[in-house]
Amino acid sequence: MKPPDQSGSLSASQKILHNRQKIHYHLSMTSLPNIAVVGATGAVGREIISVLQQREFPARAIPVASPRSQGKIISANGQPTPVQNLAEFNFAQCRLALFSPGKKVSAEHAPRAARHCTVIDNTSHFRMDPDTPLVVPEVNGHNISAPKNIIANPNCSTIQLVMTLKPLLQLAPLVRVVADTYQAASGAGNAGLQELNQQQHDLQNERPAKHSKFTRRLAANVIPQIDTFLDSGDTREEWKMQVETRKILGLPELRVQVTCVRVPVAVAHSVAAHVEFEKPVQVGDAVSALRDFPGVKVAGENEDFATPADAAGRDHVFVSRLRQDNSVKHGLSMWIVADNLRKGAALNAVQIAETLLTRDNA
């Protein structure tokens, strides 16, 4: 589905052929079914459009956003494309709708879209609805069933955590999971990235760094709060990871404890995970199970670890620092890194769409 390469100088005959290729490409795009990308001007929405094109998903992406973005030109399907107004958009023309506009907008418009097409929603609004599947395709994509025609995309850090827990379940039942996250500014969208960039610029120029998106200055700092606090003392982000992990793995009684921290990194979340099992699990067996699992890459020993800079722009979940946790009877500790905009959001949503397409065409 990629348009012809336009680089380099062309002779007259090459230009004729090039124009014919462009015409053929655009005609082929118009013959494809439509897929709406709602929240297309946001960080995740833009990444969804990019991933759809990179993976040559057989559909024509229609960018959709709030009325204030109507008519804005962005790149979709390899060409400049105007953004359509969500309030007026007719979802009957679409086969799928990938939502990433914020939970309040999804709460209002996703059910409207679901009357006409299957919705894959990246917000937290539907995740814990018992009638809405919460899906990571490699983990539980085999049993997608959507009574409300809505499928939920999990929290970004939850995705990379369950991608490592699932293969380890083959070795022994889980008893307890403790996870500490180090989450990038892009987890708060474009506004989070812009605020971090502005703060870094202000500090470099010896000016006060103001904050509004985050509860403290993020530049040259870390913030042990993501989302609002609950009565339990957990933040809502920590609660999400606890309940979503149980739902995706089908382990409602699993003990999960999480601390979520925002760090001054642009892209890619990290998780320090400590996993307790019912029986002994050897590091070598865990490495083999993880390496055999699709979408996971395991680094070597000690200095061969992954960082956010290694994961940014890549599709895999990277596991390193895998070692015995001797503070419990049967435990392992590990370091998990993944691009929060790709596997943590856009890629996972597109993979759900691919799973549905494969199932429907079977």
C-alpha positions, 0 to 999 in steps of 0.5 A, spaced: 500 500 500 506 504 500 506 509 494 511 509 489 518 512 491 518 519 489 526 520 490 531 522 485 531 525 479 527 522 473 527 522 466 521 524 461 519 517 460 520 515 468 516 521 469 510 518 465 511 511 468 511 515 475 505 519 474 502 512 472 504 509 478 501 514 482 494 514 479 494 506 480 496 507 487 490 512 488 485 508 484 487 502 488 486 506 495 479 508 493 477 501 492 479 499 499 474 499 505 475 505 510 478 505 517 476 511 521 482 513 525 479 518 531 483 522 534 488 522 528 491 529 530 494 526 537 500 523 538 497 516 538 493 517 532 498 519 528 502 513 530 496 509 528 496 512 521 503 511 520 503 503 523 497 502 518 501 504 512 507 501 514 504 494 515 500 495 509 493 494 512 488 493 507 484 499 508 484 506 507 485 511 513 480 516 514 483 521 519 477 524 524 478 529 530 475 534 534 471 540 530 477 545 531 481 540 527 476 539 521 480 541 515 487 540 517 491 537 512 495 531 515 499 525 511 495 519 511 495 513 506 501 516 503 498 523 501 496 529 504 489 528 507 484 533 510 481 531 517 474 530 518 469 532 523 468 527 529 461 530 531 459 530 523 462 523 521 458 518 518 461 511 521 456 507 516 462 508 511 467 504 515 469 497 516 473 499 523 474 505 527 480 506 531 479 511 537 484 514 541 481 521 542 480 521 550 476 517 554 470 522 555 470 523 547 470 515 546 464 515 551 460 519 547 462 517 540 465 510 540 458 507 541 455 511 536 460 508 531 459 501 534 452 501 531 455 501 524 462 498 525 467 495 530 471 499 534 478 498 537 478 504 543 485 506 546 482 510 552 481 507 559 473 508 558 471 501 556 477 497 559 473 494 565 466 493 562 465 485 563 462 485 556 468 489 552 474 484 551 481 487 553 486 485 548 493 484 547 493 479 540 499 475 542 496 474 549 489 473 548 487 475 541 485 468 540 478 469 543 476 476 541 468 476 542 465 483 542 458 483 544 458 491 544 462 491 537 467 495 541 474 492 543 479 495 548 486 497 547 490 496 554 494 501 558 501 502 555 505 499 561 500 493 562 501 491 555 509 490 555 508 487 562 503 482 560 507 480 554 512 478 559 508 474 564 504 470 559 510 466 556 512 465 564 505 462 565 507 456 561 513 455 566 509 455 573 503 459 576 504 466 578 503 468 585 504 475 585 507 481 581 510 487 583 511 492 578 515 499 578 514 503 571 518 509 569 513 512 564 515 517 558 512 524 557 509 522 551 504 517 555 501 524 556 500 525 549 503 531 545 501 536 551 506 532 555 511 532 550 511 539 549 511 541 556 517 537 557 521 540 551 519 547 554 521 545 561 528 543 558 529 549 554 527 554 560 532 550 564 537 551 559 536 558 559 536 559 566 528 561 566 523 558 571 520 551 568 512 552 569 508 546 569 500 544 567 500 538 564 504 534 570 503 535 577 510 537 578 516 540 573 518 533 569 525 536 566 531 534 570 526 530 575 521 524 576 514 524 578 511 518 582 504 520 580 500 518 574 493 520 573 489 522 580 489 519 587 484 514 589 482 513 596 487 507 597 493 511 596 494 508 589 493 512 583 488 511 577 494 509 573 496 504 578 489 501 579 489 500 571 495 496 571 493 492 577 486 490 574 487 490 567 493 485 568 488 480 571 483 481 566 487 480 560 491 474 563 484 471 566 487 471 573 482 475 577 485 473 584 492 474 582 496 479 587 499 485 583 502 491 586 504 497 582 508 504 582 507 508 576 513 514 575 513 519 570 520 520 567 523 526 563 524 521 557 520 523 550 518 516 548 518 508 551 516 506 557 520 502 562 518 497 567 522 493 573 518 487 574 518 482 580 515 476 579 513 470 584 511 463 582 508 457 586 514 453 584 521 454 582 523 457 575 530 457 572 533 463 569 535 459 563 528 456 562 525 463 563 529 466 557 527 460 552 520 461 554 520 469 552 525 468 546 519 463 543 514 468 544 512 473 538 513 480 539 518 479 545 526 480 544 531 478 550 537 481 551 544 477 554 547 478 561 549 484 565 551 490 561 547 487 555 540 491 557 535 495 553 533 502 554 528 507 552 532 509 547 533 502 544 526 501 544 523 508 541 521 507 534 521 499 534 515 494 535 518 489 540 518 488 547 525 488 550 526 484 556 533 484 560 536 484 567 533 477 567 535 474 574 533 470 580 529 474 586 532 471 592 527 475 596 522 470 595 522 463 595 521 462 587 522 469 584 525 472 578 526 480 576 527 483 570 527 490 566 522 491 560 522 496 555 517 498 549 515 504 545 509 506 548 506 509 542 507 503 538 506 496 542 503 500 547 498 503 543 498 504 536 501 497 534 497 493 538 490 497 536 492 495 529 494 488 531 487 487 534 484 489 527 489 484 523 486 479 528 479 481 526 481 481 519 484 474 519 478 471 523 473 474 518 477 472 512 478 465 515 
